[in-house]
Amino acid sequence: MASDAPPHPAAGRRRFLRYLDPSQHPRIALAVILLGVYGASLRQPFMVDDYRNLRMFRAYDAGRSAQLDLYEFAYDRSTIAAERRAGFLPWWVRDELRFRFFRPLAEWSLWLDWKLFGDHPLGFRFVNLALYYIAVCLLPGFYGRFAEPPVARWAAFLFGVAGSHAATVIFPAARCDLLALIAGILAAHAMAAFLARGRPLWLIGALACLAAGVCSKESAVPLALMPIPIFVALRTAAAATVPRAGRRAIVASVCCIALILGFVGWYVTNGYGSNSSMMLDPAGATADYLLRAPFRALLLLSSWLLLMNPIILYFRETFQPLLIVYGVIGAAALLLVVRKFRRQHRGDRSVAGMALWVLMFLPLFGCNPADSRILMLPSVGLSFLAARWIAGNFIAGRNVALPVLLFLVGSFAGTGVTIGSIEMLERVTRSQYDAAVAAFGRPVERGDYVFVVNIPVAMWALWAQDRLNEHRGNGDLRIAALTDVAGPHIRRVGPSMLRISAGDEAILSSFVGRMGSVRGAVPDENWVADSDEYTVRPVRVENGRIREIEVRFRRPIDSEHYRFIELSFSGEARVVPVSEFRVEPASTTSTHQASK
């Protein structure tokens, strides 16, 4: 009799997999896990862009600004010049730089936070974590349309603990990524329902969610192609095999692409986008984009396996050769995983669909520096593939040590390292600001300036004046970075001028230097960058790279109102006495000084 037949070997393994389900109550389990992973970050202060946002909130609330401009960092020549002279932008940011993004939903979400919580970061961080939790809770329902419940829950669980998401979740200014994620998942839900059932309201809902996604962040633009991977994945479900499902996918694709093309056309026409030298231009410099984009995409995909954000290797020029090593190791790891995965899951349409989901983001990967934060939406596909790998190995009785190590243990470790590193960076920066203030040996007065002669940690130079103002609560002290290199050589030329040579790195070769440089603009000796207290001019340029600059100050270098600070990789800040600057013979004094 059938009841006397021995159970199929896979039956026991499936029961074992069920025991490994995160919980019979996955939403509660996810809440506990996310609080355990991210709870410590709730006590952290604001970070980097958040400090600029506080300034923009106050200006808008007081009527000094007609719009929030939280994501329009540089778009108007007069505004850029004014912010540079006020110390909010470093001297190397040219008037023609453009860093302008259309993200109204993210802006107004942060504005609401500020009205509710004021200057307290806890509220902002809690909202970010709550939004992430909502996104993770939406995922099992989407995955469940084409996968069994344990796999769907495992995929959501792996997404929730993914180390590449940590910086976004704890960074209030990254609200745009979280809103785009929620909108994208809702759009995918509605699209899957339309493809399976054919009701027009589902298509309208998917288009509305897609519009909300691109109005939160441009990273949602590739979702114009989402009907294709969703249709492929749904072919594993009976609902997607009904007649006209393929026609619906075609209709949905046409509608989504038309919506996105209209948005992109409006976006470009109204001057949004970036001309930073770190951003590639697919339309204006297509050959350069096609040459460089594949390697950036490789770095990003590799970061899912190597569990290290490759953006770190962009920070310093001396680090950048390691990008090649990272890419080679990543390519080898990806090839091994893809080969193994294809052998085990050949013919699995859900796997094919989620692989296509990841691939549709590849063109976007090439536009930006390889920062794993860009993986938030692509991780919807990557997390499913990881969960299918783990579940498939369990069911087949194969070893699960490698995928569990990569996507569970490694992700937990990566998240912890990211949270700890950012907390340490902000703590060290605050201590350096304290050292800068203490260098005067008296209360700070209006007109006091601290000049930082080097930048060993690239993130230090981002919104330094805003961060100082918030930390010290006194806008009288001004702070400015004279270079972006770690170890410059400084010489004194006359009473009010310094010459600074690059040392081992070219000036403006770091991440912050290149992000603030205009694509295609080659520096020369005729470029003079002005601030209110000093001007900078390149005096030695080799092959388009600045090797030496002159900095002319409005007052004598040994003025009581000036202090020079040298930073170290360990986080210390040392006051550099003017007497340490080697005096250059008067005969070499530049004509730039004489002309002044």
RODO-2510 file (C-alpha; in nm, 4 decimals, decimal comma):
residues 596
     n   res          X          Y          Z
     1     m     0,0000     0,0000     0,0000
     2     a     0,1047     0,3616    -0,0563
     3     s     0,1003     0,4273     0,3148
     4     d     0,3649     0,1580     0,3695
     5     a     0,6091     0,3130     0,1200
     6     p     0,9193     0,4707     0,2768
     7     p     0,9090     0,8522     0,2822
     8     h     1,0938     1,0337     0,0076
     9     p     1,4383     1,1496     0,1306
    10     a     1,3505     1,5084     0,0479
    11     a     1,0521     1,4998     0,2858
    12     g     1,2684     1,4904     0,5944
    13     r     1,4912     1,7630     0,4615
    14     r     1,1890     1,9808     0,3915
    15     r     1,0740     1,9345     0,7496
    16     f     1,4241     2,0285     0,8651
    17     l     1,4070     2,3420     0,6489
    18     r     1,0735     2,4268     0,8076
    19     y     1,2364     2,4126     1,1503
    20     l     1,4961     2,6580     1,0248
    21     d     1,2288     2,9027     0,9171
    22     p     1,3052     3,2318     1,1050
    23     s     0,9745     3,1922     1,2891
    24     q     0,6144     3,0906     1,2543
    25     h     0,5548     3,4604     1,3256
    26     p     0,8056     3,6169     1,0861
    27     r     0,7065     3,9795     1,1428
    28     i     0,7731     3,9545     1,5145
    29     a     1,0957     3,7667     1,4513
    30     l     1,2100     4,0294     1,2000
    31     a     1,1310     4,3109     1,4421
    32     v     1,3381     4,1449     1,7152
    33     i     1,6264     4,0740     1,4768
    34     l     1,6351     4,4262     1,3296
    35     l     1,6212     4,5843     1,6746
    36     g     1,9016     4,3564     1,7837
    37     v     2,1134     4,4466     1,4821
    38     y     2,0375     4,8182     1,4634
    39     g     1,9267     4,9058     1,8156
    40     a     2,2694     5,0376     1,9141
    41     s     2,2700     5,2802     1,6191
    42     l     1,9637     5,4636     1,7539
    43     r     2,1799     5,6445     2,0079
    44     q     2,4251     5,7757     1,7495
    45     p     2,4355     6,1443     1,6515
    46     f     2,3699     6,2774     1,3044
    47     m     2,6280     6,2092     1,0347
    48     v     2,7733     6,3906     0,7310
    49     d     2,4857     6,5176     0,5083
    50     d     2,2468     6,5286     0,8056
    51     y     2,4237     6,8382     0,9374
    52     r     2,3708     7,0241     0,6118
    53     n     2,0056     6,9192     0,6202
    54     l     1,9644     7,0800     0,9629
    55     r     2,0901     7,4086     0,8185
    56     m     1,8491     7,3783     0,5249
    57     f     1,5556     7,2989     0,7574
    58     r     1,6179     7,6108     0,9616
    59     a     1,6613     7,8328     0,6564
    60     y     1,3382     7,7066     0,5025
    61     d     1,1474     7,7307     0,8312
    62     a     1,2666     8,0891     0,8854
    63     g     1,1775     8,1910     0,5303
    64     r     1,5388     8,2493     0,4233
    65     s     1,5033     7,9836     0,1548
    66     a     1,2133     7,9313    -0,0855
    67     q     1,2688     7,5542    -0,1073
    68     l     1,4291     7,2793     0,0978
    69     d     1,6999     7,1764    -0,1528
    70     l     1,8033     6,8807     0,0629
    71     y     1,9239     6,6870    -0,2421
    72     e     2,0151     6,9808    -0,4634
    73     f     2,3696     7,0200    -0,3368
    74     a     2,5089     7,2296    -0,6228
    75     y     2,3073     7,3690    -0,9108
    76     d     2,3375     7,7481    -0,9309
    77     r     2,6639     7,9373    -0,9886
    78     s     2,5859     8,2222    -0,7511
    79     t     2,4677     7,9854    -0,4776
    80     i     2,7791     7,7691    -0,5096
    81     a     3,0044     8,0756    -0,4922
    82     a     2,8195     8,2049    -0,1848
    83     e     2,8401     7,8687    -0,0049
    84     r     3,2089     7,8349    -0,0896
    85     r     3,2837     8,1794     0,0504
    86     a     3,0796     8,0968     0,3604
    87     g     3,2902     7,7839     0,4157
    88     f     3,0159     7,5294     0,3524
    89     l     3,1873     7,4059     0,0346
    90     p     3,5636     7,3484    -0,0055
    91     w     3,7629     7,5783    -0,2324
    92     w     3,7897     7,3241    -0,5150
    93     v     3,4130     7,3189    -0,5837
    94     r     3,3776     7,5155    -0,9066
    95     d     3,0824     7,7410    -0,9807
    96     e     2,9792     7,5162    -1,2712
    97     l     2,9530     7,1971    -1,0654
    98     r     2,6093     7,0348    -1,0697
    99     f     2,4842     6,7936    -0,8047
   100     r     2,1087     6,8249    -0,8331
   101     f     1,8590     6,5443    -0,7700
   102     f     1,4788     6,5411    -0,7797
   103     r     1,3629     6,3601    -0,4650
   104     p     1,0573     6,5471    -0,3326
   105     l     0,9059     6,2568    -0,1370
   106     a     1,2299     6,2033     0,0529
   107     e     1,2656     6,5767     0,1177
   108     w     0,9188     6,6152     0,2631
   109     s     0,9554     6,2979     0,4684
   110     l     1,2679     6,4412     0,6337
   111     w     1,1003     6,7794     0,6754
   112     l     0,8145     6,6100     0,8624
   113     d     1,0705     6,4386     1,0856
   114     w     1,2298     6,7720     1,1649
   115     k     0,8949     6,9279     1,2531
   116     l     0,8227     6,6329     1,4815
   117     f     1,1636     6,5692     1,6368
   118     g     1,3572     6,8923     1,5862
   119     d     1,7337     6,8520     1,6156
   120     h     1,7163     6,5138     1,7914
   121     p     1,8598     6,2323     1,5780
   122     l     1,6761     5,9537     1,7630
   123     g     1,3463     6,0300     1,5896
   124     f     1,5038     6,0401     1,2432
   125     r     1,6863     5,7129     1,3014
   126     f     1,3809     5,5392     1,4418
   127     v     1,1744     5,6370     1,1360
   128     n     1,4466     5,5016     0,9083
   129     l     1,4494     5,1721     1,0954
   130     a     1,0681     5,1552     1,0906
   131     l     1,0616     5,2118     0,7141
   132     y     1,3220     4,9405     0,6650
   133     y     1,1154     4,7035     0,8776
   134     i     0,8069     4,7776     0,6654
   135     a     1,0038     4,7053     0,3475
   136     v     1,1359     4,3757     0,4850
   137     c     0,7867     4,2710     0,5954
   138     l     0,6525     4,3351     0,2444
   139     l     0,9045     4,1009     0,0865
   140     p     0,7679     3,7571     0,1945
   141     g     0,4386     3,8347     0,0221
   142     f     0,6158     3,9214    -0,3012
   143     y     0,8501     3,6222    -0,2898
   144     g     0,5582     3,3984    -0,1947
   145     r     0,3995     3,4508    -0,5364
   146     f     0,6614     3,2245    -0,6928
   147     a     0,8353     3,0416    -0,4053
   148     e     0,7362     2,8230    -0,1116
   149     p     0,6837     3,0107     0,2197
   150     p     1,0060     2,8986     0,3956
   151     v     1,2184     3,0222     0,1044
   152     a     1,0217     3,3489     0,0894
   153     r     1,0766     3,4079     0,4607
   154     w     1,4433     3,3187     0,4434
   155     a     1,4887     3,5623     0,1535
   156     a     1,3271     3,8429     0,3541
   157     f     1,5390     3,7518     0,6566
   158     l     1,8617     3,7606     0,4534
   159     f     1,7577     4,0927     0,3022
   160     g     1,6964     4,2363     0,6496
   161     v     2,0439     4,1511     0,7799
   162     a     2,2361     4,2288     0,4574
   163     g     2,5518     4,4182     0,5488
   164     s     2,5352     4,6365     0,2374
   165     h     2,2177     4,7985     0,3729
   166     a     2,3575     4,9069     0,7099
   167     a     2,4863     5,2517     0,6110
   168     t     2,1533     5,3369     0,4466
   169     v     1,9430     5,2271     0,7421
   170     i     2,1409     5,4284     0,9990
   171     f     2,1888     5,7357     0,7776
   172     p     1,8863     5,9703     0,8095
   173     a     1,9764     6,1560     0,4890
   174     a     1,9501     5,8222     0,3031
   175     r     1,5736     5,8277     0,3554
   176     c     1,5469     5,8466    -0,0237
   177     d     1,6770     5,4891    -0,0591
   178     l     1,4271     5,3494     0,1902
   179     l     1,1278     5,5217     0,0322
   180     a     1,2378     5,4079    -0,3134
   181     l     1,2698     5,0537    -0,1746
   182     i     0,9177     5,0493    -0,0295
   183     a     0,7720     5,1998    -0,3473
   184     g     0,9631     4,9466    -0,5579
   185     i     0,8413     4,6471    -0,3576
   186     l     0,4811     4,7724    -0,3700
   187     a     0,5165     4,8258    -0,7447
   188     a     0,6439     4,4676    -0,7800
   189     h     0,3504     4,3361    -0,5745
   190     a     0,0988     4,5204    -0,7907
   191     m     0,2746     4,4196    -1,1130
   192     a     0,2729     4,0521    -1,0125
   193     a    -0,1005     4,0740    -0,9367
   194     f    -0,1682     4,2363    -1,2745
   195     l     0,0287     3,9756    -1,4652
   196     a    -0,1503     3,6939    -1,2838
   197     r    -0,5053     3,8339    -1,2816
   198     g    -0,5154     4,0979    -1,5509
   199     r    -0,7080     4,3645    -1,3592
   200     p    -0,6189     4,7155    -1,4888
   201     l    -0,6309     4,8651    -1,1396
   202     w    -0,3266     4,6578    -1,0452
   203     l    -0,1327     4,8018    -1,3398
   204     i    -0,2374     5,1546    -1,2435
   205     g    -0,1228     5,0864    -0,8882
   206     a     0,2114     4,9536    -1,0109
   207     l     0,2645     5,2655    -1,2240
   208     a     0,1726     5,4916    -0,9315
   209     c     0,4207     5,3131    -0,7044
   210     l     0,6866     5,3312    -0,9754
   211     a     0,6308     5,7070    -1,0015
   212     a     0,6615     5,7358    -0,6233
   213     g     0,9854     5,5377    -0,6388
   214     v     1,1569     5,7635    -0,8923
   215     c     1,0331     6,0690    -0,6994
   216     s     1,2155     5,9288    -0,3980
   217     k     1,5424     5,8389    -0,5721
   218     e     1,6684     5,7883    -0,9263
   219     s     1,7795     5,4334    -0,8409
   220     a     1,4199     5,3242    -0,9058
   221     v     1,4467     5,4077    -1,2786
   222     p     1,5520     5,0510    -1,3807
   223     l     1,2203     4,9261    -1,2414
   224     a     1,0788     5,0264    -1,5789
   225     l     1,1867     4,6745    -1,6842
   226     m     1,0362     4,4923    -1,3837
   227     p     0,7486     4,3235    -1,5741
   228     i     1,0023     4,0996    -1,7474
   229     p     1,1737     3,9398    -1,4431
   230     i     0,8445     3,9191    -1,2552
   231     f     0,6769     3,7447    -1,5488
   232     v     0,9649     3,4975    -1,5764
   233     a     0,9544     3,4221    -1,2018
   234     l     0,5769     3,3828    -1,2031
   235     r     0,5966     3,1123    -1,4683
   236     t     0,6531     2,8750    -1,1764
   237     a     0,3012     2,9555    -1,0537
   238     a    -0,0166     2,8329    -1,2190
   239     a    -0,1675     3,1820    -1,2125
   240     a     0,0908     3,3057    -1,4610
   241     t     0,0256     3,0338    -1,7163
   242     v    -0,3220     3,1558    -1,8045
   243     p    -0,3764     3,2875    -2,1576
   244     r    -0,2693     3,6444    -2,2312
   245     a    -0,0178     3,6582    -1,9397
   246     g     0,2591     3,7256    -2,1921
   247     r     0,0538     3,9993    -2,3551
   248     r     0,0017     4,1623    -2,0179
   249     a     0,3759     4,1591    -1,9599
   250     i     0,4254     4,3376    -2,2921
   251     v     0,1563     4,5965    -2,2161
   252     a     0,2960     4,6531    -1,8660
   253     s     0,6508     4,6905    -2,0006
   254     v     0,5400     4,9492    -2,2561
   255     c     0,3556     5,1484    -1,9885
   256     c     0,6459     5,1366    -1,7403
   257     i     0,9069     5,2296    -2,0013
   258     a     0,6905     5,5157    -2,1296
   259     l     0,6522     5,6492    -1,7753
   260     i     1,0241     5,6332    -1,7067
   261     l     1,1224     5,7845    -2,0431
   262     g     0,8893     6,0751    -1,9712
   263     f     1,0414     6,1188    -1,6268
   264     v     1,4003     6,1018    -1,7552
   265     g     1,3225     6,3525    -2,0315
   266     w     1,1717     6,5951    -1,7824
   267     y     1,4579     6,5312    -1,5397
   268     v     1,7304     6,6139    -1,7918
   269     t     1,5442     6,9099    -1,9416
   270     n     1,5140     7,0714    -1,5999
   271     g     1,8860     7,0422    -1,5262
   272     y     1,8871     6,7558    -1,2788
   273     g     2,1788     6,5166    -1,2558
   274     s     2,5497     6,5563    -1,1874
   275     n     2,8556     6,6570    -1,3878
   276     s     3,1004     6,5492    -1,1159
   277     s     3,4137     6,3787    -1,2440
   278     m     3,3235     6,0727    -1,0352
   279     m     2,9905     6,0271    -1,2167
   280     l     2,9758     5,8755    -1,5650
   281     d     2,7593     6,0266    -1,8384
   282     p     2,5921     5,7588    -2,0572
   283     a     2,4350     6,0172    -2,2908
   284     g     2,7050     6,2837    -2,3203
   285     a     3,0122     6,0576    -2,2995
   286     t     2,8852     5,7201    -2,4143
   287     a     3,2219     5,5716    -2,5091
   288     d     3,3719     5,6575    -2,1695
   289     y     3,0649     5,5120    -1,9966
   290     l     3,0794     5,1848    -2,1930
   291     l     3,4494     5,1540    -2,1152
   292     r     3,4313     5,2140    -1,7410
   293     a     3,0814     5,1049    -1,6376
   294     p     3,1327     4,7264    -1,6583
   295     f     3,4133     4,7341    -1,4023
   296     r     3,2042     4,9418    -1,1616
   297     a     2,9186     4,6942    -1,2012
   298     l     3,1589     4,4084    -1,1308
   299     l     3,2777     4,5768    -0,8112
   300     l     2,9220     4,6208    -0,6868
   301     l     2,8176     4,2638    -0,7589
   302     s     3,1396     4,1423    -0,5954
   303     s     3,0585     4,3343    -0,2781
   304     w     2,7603     4,1041    -0,2226
   305     l     3,0062     3,8161    -0,1788
   306     l     3,3181     3,9924    -0,0464
   307     l     3,1208     4,1842     0,2184
   308     m     3,3320     4,4988     0,1900
   309     n     3,2075     4,8251     0,0456
   310     p     3,4390     4,9049    -0,2493
   311     i     3,3744     5,2780    -0,2085
   312     i     3,6426     5,2730     0,0621
   313     l     3,9059     5,2045    -0,2037
   314     y     3,8079     5,5245    -0,3853
   315     f     3,8846     5,7417    -0,0829
   316     r     4,2584     5,7796    -0,1435
   317     e     4,4553     5,7670    -0,4657
   318     t     4,7014     5,5229    -0,3087
   319     f     4,4118     5,2818    -0,2345
   320     q     4,2745     5,2756    -0,5870
   321     p     4,5096     5,0092    -0,7334
   322     l     4,3467     4,7740    -0,4851
   323     l     4,0240     4,8113    -0,6831
   324     i     4,1830     4,5873    -0,9469
   325     v     4,2616     4,3242    -0,6836
   326     y     3,9089     4,3541    -0,5449
   327     g     3,7621     4,3157    -0,8940
   328     v     3,9733     4,0104    -0,9790
   329     i     3,8846     3,8329    -0,6543
   330     g     3,5202     3,9314    -0,6954
   331     a     3,5053     3,8084    -1,0545
   332     a     3,6500     3,4718    -0,9530
   333     a     3,4021     3,4405    -0,6654
   334     l     3,1082     3,5348    -0,8875
   335     l     3,2072     3,2851    -1,1554
   336     l     3,2345     3,0041    -0,9007
   337     v     2,8989     3,0896    -0,7437
   338     v     2,7198     3,1277    -1,0776
   339     r     2,8596     2,7978    -1,2027
   340     k     2,7569     2,6136    -0,8873
   341     f     2,4185     2,7844    -0,8805
   342     r     2,3376     2,7037    -1,2433
   343     r     2,4211     2,3395    -1,1899
   344     q     2,1880     2,3124    -0,8903
   345     h     1,9009     2,5341    -1,0101
   346     r     1,8973     2,4989    -1,3869
   347     g     1,5407     2,5358    -1,5123
   348     d     1,4141     2,7082    -1,1964
   349     r     1,2147     3,0013    -1,3362
   350     s     1,1992     3,1824    -1,0030
   351     v     1,5791     3,1838    -0,9961
   352     a     1,5928     3,3044    -1,3566
   353     g     1,3441     3,5825    -1,2801
   354     m     1,5295     3,7133    -0,9774
   355     a     1,8612     3,6946    -1,1633
   356     l     1,7039     3,9135    -1,4336
   357     w     1,5853     4,1481    -1,1567
   358     v     1,9487     4,2022    -1,0561
   359     l     2,0715     4,2356    -1,4142
   360     m     1,8261     4,5131    -1,5001
   361     f     2,0132     4,7391    -1,2553
   362     l     2,3557     4,6903    -1,4191
   363     p     2,3357     5,0082    -1,6342
   364     l     2,2680     5,2102    -1,3188
   365     f     2,5648     5,0477    -1,1418
   366     g     2,7998     5,2012    -1,3963
   367     c     2,6855     5,5618    -1,3486
   368     n     2,8052     5,5988    -0,9889
   369     p     3,1192     5,5113    -0,7959
   370     a     3,0912     5,1555    -0,6667
   371     d     2,9093     5,2098    -0,3363
   372     s     2,7240     4,9088    -0,1981
   373     r     2,4433     5,1385    -0,0805
   374     i     2,3261     5,1284    -0,4436
   375     l     2,2423     4,7593    -0,3894
   376     m     1,9272     4,8284    -0,1872
   377     l     1,6774     4,7608    -0,4696
   378     p     1,8913     4,5017    -0,6535
   379     s     1,9176     4,3128    -0,3227
   380     v     1,5539     4,2129    -0,3645
   381     g     1,6806     3,9709    -0,6281
   382     l     2,0126     3,8898    -0,4649
   383     s     1,8501     3,7962    -0,1331
   384     f     1,6138     3,5562    -0,3059
   385     l     1,9017     3,3883    -0,4877
   386     a     2,0903     3,3508    -0,1593
   387     a     1,7825     3,2053     0,0117
   388     r     1,7235     2,9635    -0,2756
   389     w     2,0850     2,8504    -0,2464
   390     i     2,0528     2,7824     0,1256
   391     a     1,7105     2,6170     0,0929
   392     g     1,8170     2,4110    -0,2074
   393     n     2,1203     2,2789    -0,0221
   394     f     1,9100     2,1871     0,2814
   395     i     1,6514     2,0066     0,0740
   396     a     1,9134     1,8187    -0,1307
   397     g     2,1223     1,7345     0,1745
   398     r     2,4199     1,9369     0,0549
   399     n     2,6564     2,1425     0,2727
   400     v     2,5146     2,4812     0,3673
   401     a     2,8228     2,6138     0,5464
   402     l     2,9390     2,8408     0,2626
   403     p     2,6107     3,0259     0,1887
   404     v     2,5287     3,0561     0,5594
   405     l     2,8781     3,1929     0,6251
   406     l     2,8488     3,4425     0,3394
   407     f     2,4927     3,5646     0,3703
   408     l     2,4190     3,5233     0,7386
   409     v     2,7325     3,5301     0,9525
   410     g     2,9179     3,7601     0,7148
   411     s     2,6217     3,9962     0,6808
   412     f     2,5823     4,0254     1,0580
   413     a     2,9542     4,1001     1,0884
   414     g     2,9451     4,3520     0,8037
   415     t     2,6529     4,5357     0,9588
   416     g     2,8287     4,5556     1,2944
   417     v     3,1510     4,6810     1,1394
   418     t     2,9650     4,9482     0,9407
   419     i     2,7738     5,0779     1,2420
   420     g     3,0861     5,0774     1,4578
   421     s     3,2998     5,2479     1,1931
   422     i     3,0527     5,5302     1,1378
   423     e     3,0140     5,5849     1,5114
   424     m     3,3928     5,5966     1,5496
   425     l     3,4272     5,8402     1,2576
   426     e     3,1813     6,0860     1,4083
   427     r     3,3347     6,0508     1,7548
   428     v     3,6845     6,1152     1,6218
   429     t     3,5652     6,4113     1,4167
   430     r     3,4051     6,5704     1,7214
   431     s     3,7255     6,5288     1,9205
   432     q     3,9183     6,6945     1,6370
   433     y     3,6789     6,9884     1,6447
   434     d     3,7365     7,0159     2,0192
   435     a     4,1112     7,0238     1,9553
   436     a     4,0661     7,2960     1,6946
   437     v     3,8730     7,5144     1,9363
   438     a     4,1173     7,4484     2,2196
   439     a     4,4057     7,5552     1,9948
   440     f     4,3147     7,9211     2,0445
   441     g     4,3562     7,9015     2,4221
   442     r     4,0744     8,1522     2,4640
   443     p     3,7027     8,1857     2,3816
   444     v     3,6378     8,1767     2,0091
   445     e     3,5860     8,5151     1,8461
   446     r     3,4238     8,6121     1,5191
   447     g     3,6892     8,6015     1,2511
   448     d     3,8760     8,3025     1,3953
   449     y     3,9777     8,0423     1,1371
   450     v     4,1068     7,6877     1,1605
   451     f     4,2848     7,5668     0,8467
   452     v     4,3240     7,1902     0,8119
   453     v     4,6351     7,1231     0,6059
   454     n     4,5608     6,7588     0,5178
   455     i     4,2729     6,5111     0,4920
   456     p     4,3764     6,1529     0,5812
   457     v     4,0125     6,0347     0,6040
   458     a     3,8142     6,1465     0,3013
   459     m     3,4766     6,1771     0,4743
   460     w     3,6126     6,4444     0,7094
   461     a     3,5903     6,7169     0,4454
   462     l     3,2180     6,6648     0,3772
   463     w     3,0158     6,9522     0,5249
   464     a     3,2872     7,0249     0,7796
   465     q     3,1559     7,3726     0,8611
   466     d     2,8025     7,2451     0,9214
   467     r     2,9313     6,9666     1,1428
   468     l     3,1477     7,2073     1,3419
   469     n     2,8576     7,4492     1,3896
   470     e     2,6287     7,1752     1,5200
   471     h     2,8905     7,0256     1,7477
   472     r     3,0128     7,3498     1,9000
   473     g     2,6891     7,5498     1,8806
   474     n     2,8856     7,8601     1,7798
   475     g     2,8992     7,9913     1,4250
   476     d     3,1899     8,2303     1,4930
   477     l     3,4647     7,9756     1,4235
   478     r     3,5327     7,8933     1,0586
   479     i     3,7063     7,5801     0,9369
   480     a     3,8512     7,5007     0,5949
   481     a     4,0526     7,2214     0,4315
   482     l     4,3527     7,3518     0,2380
   483     t     4,4143     7,0207     0,0567
   484     d     4,2536     6,6788     0,0230
   485     v     4,5799     6,4796     0,0417
   486     a     4,7087     6,2905     0,3449
   487     g     5,0703     6,4093     0,3568
   488     p     5,1320     6,7435     0,1829
   489     h     5,4570     6,9417     0,1931
   490     i     5,4068     7,3001     0,3077
   491     r     5,6330     7,6014     0,2612
   492     r     5,5869     7,9610     0,3618
   493     v     5,6230     8,2254     0,0912
   494     g     5,6117     8,5757     0,2343
   495     p     5,3954     8,6867     0,5264
   496     s     5,0558     8,5758     0,3909
   497     m     5,1130     8,2907     0,1471
   498     l     5,1759     7,9172     0,1611
   499     r     5,2871     7,6807    -0,1102
   500     i     5,1550     7,3279    -0,0711
   501     s     5,2824     7,0391    -0,2827
   502     a     5,1062     6,7082    -0,3070
   503     g     5,3649     6,4605    -0,1868
   504     d     5,2752     6,1055    -0,2890
   505     e     4,9273     6,1946    -0,4167
   506     a     4,8012     6,4569    -0,6575
   507     i     4,5874     6,7322    -0,5095
   508     l     4,2157     6,6677    -0,5759
   509     s     4,2836     6,2981    -0,6368
   510     s     4,0902     6,1762    -0,3316
   511     f     3,7227     6,0829    -0,3292
   512     v     3,6086     6,4230    -0,1994
   513     g     3,8419     6,6043    -0,4387
   514     r     3,7125     6,4173    -0,7419
   515     m     3,3489     6,4397    -0,6336
   516     g     3,3840     6,8185    -0,6178
   517     s     3,5609     6,8415    -0,9543
   518     v     3,3742     6,9009    -1,2784
   519     r     3,3826     6,6257    -1,5397
   520     g     3,6028     6,7306    -1,8324
   521     a     3,7428     7,0415    -1,6591
   522     v     4,1239     7,0289    -1,6708
   523     p     4,2870     7,2465    -1,4027
   524     d     4,5570     7,4924    -1,5065
   525     e     4,7548     7,7821    -1,3617
   526     n     4,4847     8,0328    -1,4639
   527     w     4,2254     7,8869    -1,2299
   528     v     4,1830     8,0879    -0,9109
   529     a     3,9473     7,9505    -0,6455
   530     d     3,8239     8,2174    -0,4076
   531     s     3,6900     8,2066    -0,0550
   532     d     3,6255     8,4972     0,1803
   533     e     3,9514     8,4541     0,3711
   534     y     4,1892     8,3031     0,1138
   535     t     4,2386     8,2248    -0,2540
   536     v     4,3941     7,9158    -0,4077
   537     r     4,5735     7,8833    -0,7407
   538     p     4,7492     7,5826    -0,8949
   539     v     5,1121     7,6665    -0,9709
   540     r     5,2246     7,3252    -1,0968
   541     v     5,0018     7,1041    -1,3063
   542     e     5,1364     6,7865    -1,4676
   543     n     4,9233     6,5942    -1,7173
   544     g     4,6082     6,7531    -1,5821
   545     r     4,6947     6,6674    -1,2206
   546     i     4,7622     6,9377    -0,9635
   547     r     5,0984     6,8847    -0,7954
   548     e     5,1316     7,2181    -0,6160
   549     i     4,9087     7,5074    -0,5130
   550     e     4,9512     7,8543    -0,3663
   551     v     4,7218     7,9688    -0,0883
   552     r     4,7104     8,3424    -0,0242
   553     f     4,5454     8,4557     0,3000
   554     r     4,3762     8,7864     0,3664
   555     r     4,5758     8,8341     0,6863
   556     p     4,9307     8,7356     0,7854
   557     i     4,9760     8,3655     0,8463
   558     d     5,0841     8,4241     1,2044
   559     s     4,7657     8,6208     1,2803
   560     e     4,6137     8,5619     1,6207
   561     h     4,2932     8,4603     1,4408
   562     y     4,4548     8,1731     1,2476
   563     r     4,5318     7,8207     1,3577
   564     f     4,6664     7,5389     1,1390
   565     i     4,5712     7,1794     1,2198
   566     e     4,7219     6,8529     1,0969
   567     l     4,5099     6,5369     1,1170
   568     s     4,6326     6,1782     1,1458
   569     f     4,4843     5,8435     1,0414
   570     s     4,4540     5,7552     1,4085
   571     g     4,2192     6,0494     1,4622
   572     e     4,4510     6,2888     1,6434
   573     a     4,4571     6,6590     1,5609
   574     r     4,7846     6,8457     1,6080
   575     v     4,8223     7,2215     1,6069
   576     v     5,0987     7,3119     1,3629
   577     p     5,2964     7,6197     1,4706
   578     v     5,3624     7,8599     1,1852
   579     s     5,7321     7,8284     1,2668
   580     e     5,7241     7,4694     1,1356
   581     f     5,6506     7,5870     0,7831
   582     r     5,9778     7,5990     0,5932
   583     v     6,0444     7,9480     0,4598
   584     e     6,1017     7,9635     0,0857
   585     p     6,3551     8,2201    -0,0439
   586     a     6,2021     8,5481    -0,1495
   587     s     6,3321     8,5067    -0,5050
   588     t     6,0827     8,2260    -0,5642
   589     t     5,7853     8,4292    -0,4485
   590     s     5,5142     8,3842    -0,7074
   591     t     5,3856     8,6479    -0,9381
   592     h     5,0418     8,5591    -0,8027
   593     q     5,1336     8,7206    -0,4724
   594     a     5,3000     9,0140    -0,6425
   595     s     4,9918     9,0787    -0,8536
   596     k     4,7811     9,0902    -0,5411
***
